[in-house]
């Protein structure tokens, strides 16, 4: 299955000086693919060589095309000694292998060296000629598209969502091979980078094969991770959701639906755009009429624990039969696929979806969070076939792509299968047949590894899981009432046979079905959910000291600690949620990190007030010694403080739900405790099976008992969480409920902090405080740095904790700050009016550019960008000459490249470097994604032996991350794109040895390269060709303007 | 708990203009933090000192990384590491190359050599500008000088092209380069009342009229470009200036010149009698300055001479500026009516520029 890869090396620029004598460089380039290498001529004595080479042609199998990266090495020719390497560029040519993505890769790539960083740039053109059409690719998997985005990509329509695909490959880590002792750090790093690139290519190809077997054509929510297991090897694993996607042919028709999710949000639930590319909610009554309900739930497997609400409702089980029917159908839908001719045994087992946002009508009910953890001891991955070859007594599993395929990596696969099985059974216990928002992660310290998986148990609409054969009957029977955006809150399990004690009430929205009092999920807020007020980032942070131990003892110690951590994390989340006056968590992600002498837990989620769920009760404080007068006074003082905080938060987040008459809701009837059933975990890696009931008894309000200093501290820590400064909001979901008028000003950033703990007298409390301060200070710093973007929201805030050494804690945060328009943010009703207003303001924004430059004072009443001039610098600007001040004002914002085109025309206005936006979100505010160009998945290593000279650890890592961004941007630009969406920094492993003046860092990032078009530009087009479909949305704004 | 590592990297590089200013002014991180605290930023934003410290460190690190690129501004445009909107790039460059009036007055006309660099300590103490900032400014002067020194074509254009500066700043740099190249003395006590702007104004006039580039303005063939240099004074022209001596050496010519000027200005000057009394001295002064310009040493003293021979005498007689203007106009124009004088073009090239300079130099 040959294809022809063609590469042309055009030129280089800004090369480093390699010859001290002449201050110049004699550069040439080696182009390598597979085992074939070509060279350009040597371009003598220049830092800006013009090679203008011929087309180098590689004739290769498409399997190789998928696995191998194109490797470009720039060298300095030396007549007398060995040629010196300047640096390398790895280009993943996968995006060229499917027809809808990029057709050519062409542009300037930074030349990267693992020791020196970026050293100049090289201009390369890459093309692929595939000899046959797409059908042929079935043997390899060239035609399958990959998306990191965890929702259906914007310009596609999901025909069928097939389900879970996973794969992993293992290899020996080159860093730990015997040869590493004799080769240079550069050679070792490059071997590692190349190996991981190969492994990801292979992994992707294998996943693609599975997708083809399922008759899908795409993987959405593709998440690939590396486990650096050290001595025992390197694991590259990936999960994703196989889909059959249809490209939406008419962009105009789809315009309303994909403007930006934030806008869709606002329209729901009252107004549904009539012309979704996907099927609209209106035709899917399933999620309305069944009597299904859910409670918030939370389960874990080593140990297993389930969180539940309290008490239980009293009403009958009106929805029973329907529910059963629905469940049956979903299941049969899921199972039917198993019976398809292209049977693939493993995938049927796990009805998991890595998606976090769904087409309308897909998600019927949500059951709660299910999670499982397992502590494993890493062992060498056994593969006897290689013992001899390695010339080493240790035996490794090694996959060799060129010569032969070795066995499946059994152990790691089995471990994950075990965990997934457990997740599945938890979901079942919640009356759900599917898990959505599913993700997997590991934490490794020496030879101990914690495997974690979590997701949200859910009932799905079977229609999307197969070709819609059974829509008819269900729709007819369930059509009578459409709940406006509360259906997913209704419990999916049988009320009388609840898996755990729960406090159920009638849905505050439709008053027909039962809902739990609190709901935790790992998914994004469904677009049709009715939310009151705004949301906020809620974090639970926890540390636990652990004795240093070896092997089994260590694993046991860890698994003993885990249930307590889970419990406490959960309690913290619950308390903080109540303190905010909210009743649901979305995007919940709990990360447990293991270190030599401690365990860290960090849970992040976005709290919201769901209109369907009951108003949360307050927090009550109870003392153990009620007779002591002063103590009671203290308690009541605390109580007052808490109540004040809740009231303040309600105001801050604009939570003022309509009053609901008590009798309608029905008072909860306490259930006997014995009824709470616990889920059994089925696979235990280490000793204990333990189950926890997190239900806190049957108290009406949440009661905190203050009986010791620990509890006191809990209360204090509750109260010390400082809310973000005014004008700032934050969430870890894609979008912030309650804010719908984003401007196009976005700023993605990564911030890393490492603190060293003083090793003396470390207690859990001191540790907790340190960790808490670390996170809080980090957030404060972010708010301060981004103050010029106010009013603004930090979206998709993603914290990662690692414990690189004994006394070091590293926290990495990636997020995007988006400015919104404050004046309109306040209006949450009348979506149509608001919509048109918003359109109007986008237009204004364009119009106002010019006046803005002229007036140097910020006008508070200005509808668009008070943020831009909002600087404390106003006063200190006085020293600037007037000519410069004009520039100053105009560019006071840290962003602004989008709207301000080169006006002040200094000579540098005609920069040749195009702007590439990066965002962890799946969309770009104020813009429409017109094309997906392929997945970006890059792995870099940077090492230094002159740490002090490079500005210490901060200087080193700062430069490296900036370089990583630059390389991502360059690749996207070379594909013809102007943005990366769903960007994620999956790994940032930093190691230092200050005594040796050395440091090393590994970074792995991924995302989807896209082309976007500004809506303002798009509107011109759509106005010219009016489409009936988009009228309710598009025209409104233009008319009012 | 100590912070080992603390960084923030944005996809678009964050530039805080205030911190940039502090960095350019050469303050250490701790001084910068203290200054920011004093500006009341903590109260405005509710931030803590630790946050400010971390923020300042971050910006300083960014600036440090950018500095290498700022040394060759076109590199800043084409580099891929920092994504900075074009107008922000322009601001970075413009501010980096901006200089302090007090500093430039100290080094204007001095050789941009290591020797001068060693004096930066004293300049720093004298002007109150931090040594770091002095070094940056000095290095900027020197860098620009080195790049454009040997270049042909318009000095301002060359500077703009290689350093991407605004027109205003490029002109200032042209003056600095011109002064450094010709080593004009500007530091004498007599000259202290003059600002950099005064000198820059004069430099511009001189570049326009007295350099090789000035006559090459209408380049007939491309080969003539060889001589189109803005940095060096036209040696031939300076040589020719000796011919003007006749204006004061020939007594008749001098008297005639005087009478022409006096006739024309009678009743128009408030200081007519003083002018009449001083005419010969003033004229001698101006013409002798011209005649001496063949010697490098005297070229350097041009401004000292102008102030001594013309500005000071007029000032001591309290000439109003307008009278000076009237006098100089008449003084220059009357020469054309002198029958015995054979170098009117040369005179205009000399006096046209000198008149502009003197008017600018004539203030308190």
Interface residues (C-beta under 8 A of the other chain):
Chain A: X13 X14 X108 X110 X118 X121 X725 X747 X748 X749 X750 X751 X752 X753 X754 X755 X756 X757 X758 X770 X773 X774 X777 X780 X781 X782 X783 X784 X785 X787 X808 X810 X871 X872 X873 X875 X876 X877 X879 X881 X883 X884 X887 X888 X890 X891 X892 X894 X895 X896 X897 X900 X902 X903 X904 X906 X907 X908 X909 X910 X911 X912 X913 X915 X916 X917 X918 X951 X953 X954 X955 X957 X958 X959 X961 X962 X963 X965 X966 X969 X970 X990
Chain B: X1 X2 X3 X4 X5 X6 X7 X8 X9 X10 X11 X12 X13 X14 X15 X16 X17 X18 X21 X39 X40 X41 X44 X45 X46 X47 X48 X50 X51 X52 X54 X55 X57 X58 X61 X62 X64 X65 X73 X74 X75 X76 X77 X78 X79 X80 X81 X82 X83 X85 X86 X87 X88 X89 X90 X91 X93 X94 X95 X160 X161 X164 X165 X166 X168
